[in-house]
Each structure stands twice: as structure tokens, then as C-alpha cells.
Amino acid sequence: MTDSIELRIPFGQGESLRNHIFQRGTHEQVAFGLVSHATRGRRTVLCLRKLISLQETDYIPSASHGAVWRGSAMFPIMATAMEHQLGIVVIHAHDHAGLPRLSSDDLRSAEALVPMFRNRVPQRPHGTVVVSRTHAAGLIWLPEARKAKAVKNIRWFGSSIANTPDREMPSTDMSEKFGRQALVVGGEGQAKLRRARVAVVGAGGGGSHVIQQLAYLGVGEILVIDPDVYEESNRHRIVWAIQSDLGKPKVKIFERFVRKVGLGTRMQSIRAAIPDADAVRAVWECDVIVGCVDTLFSRSDLQEIASRYLIPYVDIGATVRDVPDAASSDPRVQVAGNVFTFVPGSFCLWCCNFLSRQKIESEQNGPTRTYFEKNKQEAQVVSFNGVLASQAVSEVLQLLTGYRGSSIREADLKVPGQSVFRGYKKFDGVTGTLQEWGGARRSSCEHCEHALAAGDVIFTKAAV
């Protein structure tokens, strides 16, 4: 039995949806969300894959409601849902603050439409949702379920994660443990941190810094995924671990660390690697993923998970190369790195060509697909890792609390004076700079086309 249903709306689609359903006129405006879904235990997430808004010509006047939509307007919507095997959610607005309620007309409409939707795409959820200026409510019929379940939350993605809850978020007392960060996050922001679950994939040179800082921020739970043990070669770059930890699993070392910090953060450890089934199931439950891994293969899998289930993903990485025959007055090395923040619906690692088929294929001659198996010639310096990890944690802080501003408008994610969106920073360790490059979603990106909001794969019986 599912107790929790959440609807997630990608960046860009949220602004379009709100602009459409809240526009003023003589009647309510309706939009149809085509959704995938995933269920784990008692929790179901609906991922908005496609948004279809009705046009004014799709309505006919009605004395009691101002207008109702034509039945024929449903034909192309149902055809698209059937073609792509997606559920249909009817979405409209009540223009007020506070918790909205589905009217008797809304319920009658759902009772008439949902059986028709379920008959055509029985493997996906269907339902109806009403959005107010501050809250949302709705009913969803899950596959094979007799009764509808209430929508508990709508999650909108923009410059931060915005939730439309069924109740107000309580504030947290900032007077003692976290008083010095109150100016940045405030009581409500600290409450969001306390309720958050962040996955850190890779507990090496970068991941150790990330885990440490998340624990001090007061994040509610950290999920740490790494299959390796602490070795002699790790000692100069993994913070907090000590000599007597040699030979111990990294995840167990950080369990001890988080417990000793004593700020209330819990830690779950998984001694495995993505895409191990247990690790993937656990990451699915997280609010943000931080990738601190070494290979493009692992980044590709993390990007896939983040895209499919609409989970923000922060990736860090650094490369150190020598400069042969450098003059004594010139740098002996090049130090390059990146901090990449994927906001679901914005550009991905494939869009900006950080990932490509050619790069991944060429990697087969270098690092292996055993994600945390290090190239013995790889250079790492603790200070460079620390800079990138600190920025990654700041990105997580922004996603969870919106301290730099919280908005789902596309204009508010643009790099000032440019046409690209924030979220791709490049690091030069020689000059000590971290610069916002930004990026743009490619309309031709195959990954975004096939993976974004795809949810779990569903299987249908072949026609006989």
C-alpha cells in the first residue's frame, strides 16, 4: 500500500504550467500532465514527462462554469499517452493562498475520465490535481488500485527545490547548535536541511570533504556509497581518517565520524557501487545526489538516475597534468576541475558534451568500469579537492534552502548578461579561480529526450 505520492515537475515546465493555469479569464484553465512513475515500498513518485495545455478553441461556453472543454480535445492527449505509455493527470488552479480542495465538479470529472485513462494505459497512475498559490491537493489512482490516494506534495525545480506541501514547514530553533548559520538559512531553511537526505557517491578525496561539511550543516541523513577500504595511498587526501583506519571500509570510517560530530545527522552506508541494485534503490530516496567519482561511466549512470527520477545531481572532479619542459617561472602543472549542478529539466552532462559516447568508449582503455578503482598515476591534492567539495556543498545548500534566491522562472537561472543557465563551474587550480561557465539544454540531446522524467520502465504484454 502506498502512503506517500509526490508529483515532480522539471525546470521550465513548472513556469509554463503555472503561467497557463493561473491566467485570468472567464473560466478555469486546464492542463494535462503526462507522467511516468516509480514506486518503492510505500512511496510513489510521479514524474512529469510532458505538459499539454488546452487552447481557447478547446473550450465551449457553459452557464454554470464559464466554459468546459470539448471531448474531442482529449483524443490527441490520450493518443500521446498511449503511444508513450504515460499516465494522465488533469491539473487546474484555484487562485488563492492556502490548501485548496477538489470541488464536487472536479471529483465528478475525475470519476468520469480516470476509468477511461486507466483502460488505455493501465500500467501508469492517473488522476487530478488542483494548485493554489501556496499549496496543492489531488487524487491519484495507482495501477490496479481500487481507491485513489491523496497527493502529498508537488516538487518544483528551479534555482532551488520548491515543495508545495499539504502542511506548513515548521521552523527549527536556531539559538544554539546552528545559530551562526541562521543569517544564511534561517529557521525554515534549517528545518529543510534537517528533513533532507543527501547521497554522496564516492568517499574518496572529494567525497570525504563533502560528507564532513554536510554533517556540520545539519543535514538530516547522509547516504554514503563506496565499496573500497582505506589504503595507504588514501592517507594524504581523505580528511578525518587516521592511520589506525587502514584496511577498514571507508563507509564505516565515516559512520564513526558523523556520529562523533554529534549534530543530529544520521548516516546510512552502502558498501557497493552504482549501479548495484541496493545502491540505486537507496539513491532513489534522496533529495540530492553528489557524485565524487573518477570515471565517466559512473557519471553516466548517476546522470541517468538523476534524470529518470528528477533528482538534482551535483558532480565534482579534478585533473592534474604535468607541463613538460616548463620554465622555472611557469607552472609545472595544469590543474583543471569542475562543479556541475544538474537541475532536472535544465542542461545535463550530455548537453554540454562533458559526457559523450566517444569519451566513454575511449575510457575503456583507461579507468575500468569498477567505479572506484583508481588509476595509480592519477594525481590528487587535498586542497584542490577541498575547493571543489566546498562549492558542491554550497550548491546542495542552495538547492535545499534557496539562500541565493528561490524561483522556478527560467530568467532567474540565467547567467547575468548571457543566454546560458547557471550550474557549470570550471576550476583553475593554478590561478585559484572557480568561474561560472554555464550551459544550455540541447534540443537534440538524446539523453534528455529518452531519460528525463522516464521513471521506471514498464513492461506490456505483446499482442497475440
N, C-alpha and C positions, 0 to 999 in steps of 0.2 A: 504494500500500500504506500502511495506517495503522499507525504505530508507537506512538502515544500515545492512550489512551482515558481520559477523565475523566468521572465522574458528578457532576453538580452538584445539590445538594438545597437548595431555598429555605428561608428562615427560617420557622419554625413547623412545617414538615413534618419537619425533622430531629429535633426534640424528640419529635414524635409517633412517628416511626419507631423511634428508639432506645428509647423507653418501651415500645413494643409488642414488639420482638424480643428485648429483654433481660429481659422479665418472667419471674419464676421460676415453674416449674410442672413437670408430669410429662413435658413434651415441648417440643421447639423450636417457637417461634412463627414464622410466616412472613408476610411482607407482599409485596405486588406493586406495583412502581413502573411506572406508565405514562409512557413517556418520548418526547420528541422528540429530534432530534439535529441537529448541524451538523458538516460535515467541511471542513477547509481544509488542503490539502496532505496531510501525513502525520499530522494530528491530528484526532481526533473528540471532540466534547463531547456527552454525553447530558444532557438537562435534564429533571429530574423534574417532570412536569406534574400528576400525580395519584397519590395513595397510597391503596391499598386493603388493609386489614388483614383477615385471616380471623378469624372469630368462633369461639368454642369449639365451637359446634354444627357447624362445618365440618370438624371432625376426627373420626376414628374410632380406637379403641384399636388399638395394634399391639404385639405382644410384643417385637419387635426394636428399635423406635424410640420406644416410648411412645405415639405416635399418628402417623397420616398423614392428609392432608386428602382429603376426598371429591372425586371427579372432577367432581361436579355444581357444586362451589364455583367451578370455573373458568369456567362458562358465562357468568355476568354480567360477569366480568373480561374475557373475550375479546370479548364483545359491546360493551363500552365501548371497548376498544382499537380495534375495527373501526370503530365509529361516529366516533371522533375521529382515526383513523389514527395510532395511537401504538404504540410498541414496548412489550414486557412484559419486566421484569426481576424475577426472583424474588430476594428479599432475606431472609436469616436471620442469626443471630448465633452465634458461639462465644464463650462468656463467659470470656475470659482476655485477658491482655495479650500483645502480640507479633503477629507475622504469622500470620494464620490460613491454613488450607488447605482447599480444597474436598475433601470426603470422596468415596470411591468412590460412595456413595449419592447425593451431590449431583450428581456427574457423570452417573450413570445417569439421574437425574431430568431433568437438562438435556437429555440426548440424546433423551429421550422427548418432552419438552414443546416445546423450541425449534423443531423442524420444524413442529409444529402451529401455533405462533405465527407463524412465517415464512410459512406457507401462507395465513394470514388477513390479515396486514399485511406484505407483502414489502418495502415501501419503508422500513421502520424497523428499527433494531437490536433484538435480543432477547438475553437471557442470564440469568446467575445470579451473585449476589454474596454473599459472606459477610463479616460485620463483626465484628472483635474490639473490645475496649475501646480499643485504640490504633491498629489498622491495619485494612486491608481487602484482599480479593483477589476476583477474579472473572473470568469469561469472557464475552465479548460476541461474538455473531455479527452482523457488519455486513451490510447488504443485498448480496446476490449474492456474498458471500464464502464460500469453501468451509470455511475453518478459522476457529476462534474466536481472538480476540485478548484478551490479558490486560488487565484494568482496572488502570491505573497509579495512579489517585488518586481519592478521593472528596472533594469540596469542599462543606463545610457552611457555611451562612451564619447568623450571629448577630450578637453585638456586634463580632465581627471575622470574618475569613476563617479557617476552620479546615480544614486539609488532613489527610486520613488517607492518608499516603504508604506506598509499599512499602519505604521505607528511611528511616532517621533523617536529620533535617536536620543537617548539620554546622554547628558554630558558627564564627563569624568572630572573628579576633584583634582585640580592641578596644584594644590597648595604644597605638596611635599615632593614625591618622587620625581615628577616631571615638570615642576614649576618653572624651570629655566627655559623650557621649550614652549611655554604657553603662548608667547608672542607669535610664534610661527604657526602652531597647530590649534591652540585654544582647547577648551574642554570638549567640544564636539569632535574636533579632529583627533584628540587623544582617544576618545571613545571609538572612533572608527579604526584607529590603529589597534586598539585592544581587541576588536572584533575581527581583525584581518588575519588571513592565513597566506603566507608568502612561501613559495617554493624556491629553494636555492639548489640548482643542479650543478654539482661540482664543488667540492670542499677543498680546493687547492689554494694556489697563491691569491687569486682574486676572491674566490668564494669564502675563504676564511675571514677576510675583511668584511664582506657583506654580512655574514652571519653575526659577527661581533657587533656591527653597528645596528642591525635590526633588533638585536636583543636589548641594546641600550635605548633604542627609540621606544620600546614598549610594545612592539608588535605582538599580537596575541599568540600566534603559533607560527613557528618556522618549520617547514618540511625540508630536510636536507637529504639529498640523493647523491651517493658516491659509493662505488664498490671497493675502493682501494684502502690499503693500510698506510700508516705514516712511516716514511722511509727516511734514510739519511739525506737523500737528495732534496727532501722537502723542507729541511730544517731552516734554511735561510729565507724562506718565503711564506710559510704558513704561520700566521700570527697566533699567539697564545699557546700553541702546542709546545711541549717541553721534551727534554731528552728521554725521560722515562716512558714517554708515549710511543717510542719506536716499536713498530710491529703491531700496534693497535689499530683497529678500524678508525678511519677519520671521523665517521659519523658518531662513534662512541666518545671520542675526544670532545666533540662539540656539544654532545648531550651534557657532559660534565660542566663545560664552560657556561652554557646557558643557565643551568641550574644554579651555579655559583654566583652569577650576576645578580640573581635574586630580585628581578624587577617584574616578575609575574609572567614572563614569556615561557610558553611551552615549546618543546621541540619534539618532532617526530622524525625518526631516522629510518632511511631505507638503504640498506647496503646492496645496491643494484645500480643498473644503468638504464636510462631511457634507450630503447623502448620496452624494457621489461614490463610485463603486464601490471605488476603491483605498483611500480613507479608511475606508470601512466594513469592508473586509477586514482592514485593519491594526488597527482598534479591537477587532475580534473577538478578537484575540490578546492583549489587555491584561487585567491583573488588576483594575484600577480605571480608571474614566473620570472626568476632571474637566472640567466644562463651564464655560467662561468666555466665554459668547456673549451676544448682545444681544437676540435675538428669541425669541418663544415658539415660532415654527416650528422653530428649531434645537433648542430644548429638547425639543420633542415628538419629534423624530427621535432625539435622544440617549436619551431615556427609552425609546423603542421598542427600540433596540438593546440597552440595558441589561436590559430586561425579557425580551426574546426569548431572550437567551443567558446570562442570570443573571450579570450583571457589575455590581458596585457602582458607583454613579454619584453623584458629588458636584457639586452645581451652586451657583454663586455669581452674584449680581447686585446692583446698587445703582441707586437712583433719587434724583436731586436735583431738588427743585422749589422755586421761589421762593414766598415768603409775601407777597402784595401788601399794601401799607399796614401792614407790621409796625411796631410801636412800637420806638423806639430800644433799649429794654431787652429786647426779644424777639428770638428767632432770625429771621434774614432768609430762612432756607431750611429745608426739611424734607429730611432725609437718611434714606432707608429702604433696607434691604438684607436679604438672606437668605443663609444657608448651608444647603443641603438635601442630606441624605445618604440616598440610596436603598439600602437593604439588600434584595436580591432576596427577595421574599416578604412584605416589610413594605409600608407605605403608599407610594404613588407620587405624582408631581406632580399626577396627575389626582385621586387620592383626596382630597387636601387642597385641591382646587379652585385650585391655583396655575395649572394648565392647565385650560382648558375650551374647548368648541367656540366659544362666543360670544366669548371673549377672542381666540382665534386668528383668527376671522373678522373681528373689529374691527381686528386688527393689519394687515390688508391695506390699510387706509387710512393706515398709518403706516410703520414699517420694512418693507423688502421682504424677500422670501424669499432674497435674496442675503445669506447669514447675517452676513457681517462688514462689510456696508455700513452705515456709521454714520449715524445721524440727526444732522445738523450742529448741531442745537440741544441735543443731549444733553450734560449736564454730568458731568464726572468729576474726581475729586480723588485724587491718588496715595495719600494717607494712608488714605482710606476703602477704596480698592481693596486696600491692603495688609492692613488688618484682616481683611477677608473672605477674602482669599487665604491668609493665615496660618492662619486657622481651618480652611479647606479642606484645607490640607496636614496639619494636626493630625488631621483626620478620616481622611485617607489613611494616616497613621502608625498610627492606631488600627486601621483595617481590616487593615493588613498585619502588625502586631506585637501587637495586643491589649494595649497598655500600660495601658489603663483597665480591663482585665479581658477575658477571652475565654470566651464562653459561647454555646450555642445555645438556652438556655432563654428563653422569652418573658418571664418575670418579670425577667430581668436586663437587658432593654432598656427597661423601663418607666421613665418619668419618676417620680422618688420622690414618692409621695403622689397620683399621678394615674393615670388609666386609659389615657393615651396613651403612645406609644413615642418614644424619643429619635430625633433626626435632622432636626428642622426648627427652625433657629435664626433669630431675627429681629434685625436690627441697627438701632439708632437712632444715627446719626452725630452728632446734636446733643448727646445725653446721653452718648455714648460707650459704650453698653451693647450686649451681644450676649446675648440671652435665649433659653433653650430653651422653645419653644412645644410641640413635639412634634406628633404626628399619629396617626391611626388608619386602618387599611385599611377602605375601604368595601366591604361585601359586594356592593353594586350597581355597583361600578366596572367599566365596560365595558372599560377598558384592561387591568386585571388579569385579567379574565375571558378576553380574547381574546389578549393578548400575552405574559403571564407564562409563561416556560419553553416558548414556542411553537417555538423553534428555527427551522430553515429550513423554508420552505414546500415541501411535496412535491406532486407532480402525479400523478394517477392517470388511466388511460385510461377514457374514458367507455364505459359498457356499450352494446353494439350492439343 
